[in-house]
C-alpha cells in the first residue's frame, strides 16, 4: 500500500510502498477514502525537516540538553549516532482520515466491515486505529467532508475549555483551517464571534460564516474593535488558533478580555506572559490538548478503556461524533474550506504548496485505488536460497521480528557486519519494516510474523518485538526448527519460561546435535572490558564481591515497559542484563536472591525501578545490583566494582576499566563505549555458521531469566 512519509533529516516527502498493517485486538482496520492535510501541524513538521541542524537545535533546546547529557555519559560518538538514528527514521504524516472499515479486531464492538468511519489515521491507503479513535460517519456526510472531523475536534476541544454560553462574545485569533471551523461551531452555539487574521480571503470566509472581522496588522484596531464588539465591557473569551513564535496574540487577548475572561490557546504561540496583563483582570489562561480527554492516555487510546460518560461527557471520540453531527445538521460547512484536492500519488505537490508563502486552507488527499489492491502484507524484493538443517554449518539467513530503534541502530547492522544474510523484516504497522528493509537490503518486508517464521528461506529468527510477544514468538520459531536470537527479556512470566524450557528439552531430545540454538542478547558479557575482567578474575580462587550501580533514568509509569502485561517492568526488561553479567563473571549459579525497593512516596509513580537486588552465588560470591531510576542523566549509566583477593576492578560505563592491586594491570580505556552488542551477535552468527554450541549456555539463559522474573514479581 502507499503511505506518505517525511524525512526529519531533510524534510523530503516520499510516497512509500509499505506492507499493509494487520488488525490488532481492540483496533479497526480502515481502507482510506480521503484524508486532510493539516495546514498548521504538518506545515510545521515540513519546515522543521527542511531546517538545518543548527535551526533544528534552536527549535528543540530540551532535546539538545538530552544529547549533551548522553555525550557526557556515553561519549560524543554515541550521542551523534543516536541523533542521526532518530533523524533517519521517517515520520508518518497525517491524523485526519475517513474511510471504510475492512476488519475489526477482537474486542471491538459497535463497528463492522463496510461501516464508514473517521479516525486519526495517517495518510495511508490502509490504517489500523484504536476503537476509541474512530467514529461512524452519518449517511448524509460525504467522505471528503467527514475527513475534516478530527481537525474540527481540535477546535471543539478549545471551545469546551473556554466554556462559552449563549450570547457571549468570543474572539478567534488566527483564521486558518481550525480557526474557521471554530468560528462556525461558536456560531452554532449561539455566540457572537469576532475573527482576527491578516489574510483578506480568510477574513472574508469568517464573515461568510457569520463572524465580524478585523485585520490583525491594523495598528491598535483589533483591540479597539474588540472593545466596541463587546459593547465596551471586554470580550468573554479568546480562542487563539494562530501559529506564531510571537507572544503578541496572548498579550492582545488579555487586552481584549473583560474581568475574569478566559483565554484558550489551541494553536502555537510564544508564551512570554505579562503578569500585569492577567493580574488586574484575574484572567484564566489554558492550553488545549488536541482532540480532548483521552488524548495521550494509553489506557484510553490503546487499551480501549472509555471514560464513564457521567464523569467525562466529552472524550476525544465523542468530540469526533459531535463534529460529524454538526456537519450532518448543516451547521458546519467544510466545502468552502477545501482549497485543493490531490490524489495520494501527488502528495509531494501538496506539501510543496503547503510550504509556499500563500499556504492553502484545506488540502484533501483522495485514495482512488481499489481496496483489494491494498491487501499485501508482504512485499518481496529478492529471491531466497535453500536452507541447511539446524546444527549443520550454514550461512545464517535471518528473519527479523521487530524493526524498532534498537533493532535498526544496533541489531541489524551487527547481524549484517557478522555476515548474516538479511532475509525478512517484520513490523506491526509496516512502516518501520519498510524503512529498515530498504536501508539494509532485506529481501522481504512484512507485517506477518507467522509467515516470516515459516519462511523456508530463513533459518534464524531474531525476536526484537515488544516484550509481551517474546515468549510466543520464541516458541513458534523453535517449533519451526529455527535458530533464535531473542533480545531480552526471554519472556515475562514463569509459565512462559517453563514452556520454553520444555520445548527446548523436547527439541534437543528429538534432534540431538542438530537442535536449533536459543540465545538471549545478554551482550554485556561480550564487552571487551568485561572479557578482560573475566580473564583477570580467573586467576583468583576466592569468592568475589560485586557492586553494580545502574543509573537507569526516569521512565513514566505510562510507558509500555512499565506495564505489567506488556513490558513486564524494568527489572525483568533491563536489570536481567546485570544479573547475567554478575553470573558470568562469577561463573557459578545463583543460589539465593533478595530484592527490595524504596517505600511508597508521593514523588514516585513506580517504586520497583528504584531497587536493590542481592545475589548469593554457589561459589560463595555475593553481588548487589542497585537499579535506580531517580538519578541525574548526566551521571554515567552503568558502573561495576569487584572486590577480590586484595584487589579491585572498576568498570565505568563500558568505556574505562581500572584496576588496583593487579600486577601488570592498572587500566584500559576505549575510544568509545562498547557494551558488547556487536560481539554478542557475532558470536551467535559464528555458532550458527560453524554448527557450534550457543555462546551462552541455555541453562544460564533460563537461570538468569527465572531470577529476573521472580525478583520483578517480588518487588511488585
Secondary structure, 3 states (H helix, E strand, C coil): CEEEEECCCCCCEEEEECCCCCCCCCEEEEEEEEEEECCCHHHHHHHHHHCCHHHHHHHCHHHHHHHHHHHHHHCHHHHHHHHHHHHHCCEECCCCEEEEEEEECCCCCCCCCCCEEEECCCCECEEEEEHHHEEECCCCCCHHHHCCHHHHHHHHHHHHHHCCCCCCEEEEECCCHHHHHHHHHHHHCCCEEEEEECCHHHHHHHHHCCCEEEECCCCCHHHHHHHHHCCCCCEEEEEECCECCCCHHHHHHHHHEEEEEEEEECCECCCCCCHHHHHCCCCEEEECCCCCECCCCHHHHCCCCCCCCCCCCCEHHHHHHHHHHHHHCCCCCCHHHEEEEEEHHHHHHHHHHHCCCCCCCEEEEECCCCHHHHCCCEEECCCCCCCCCCCCCCCCEEEEECCCHHHHHHHHHHHHHCCCEEEEEECCCCHHHHHHHHHHCCCEEECCHHHHHHCCCCCEEEECCCHHHHHHHHHHHHHCCCEEEECCCCCCCHHHHHHHHHHHHHHHHHHHHHCCCEEECCHHHHCHHHHHHHHHHCCCCCCCEEEEEEECCCCCCCCHHHCCCCCCCHHHHHHHHHHHHHHHHHCCCEEEEEEEECCCCCCCCCCCCEEEEEEEECCCCEEEEEEECCCCCCCCCEEEEEEECCEEEEEECCCEEEEECCCCCCEEECCCCCCCHHHHHHHHHHHHHHCCCCCCCHHHHHHHHHHHHHHHHHHC
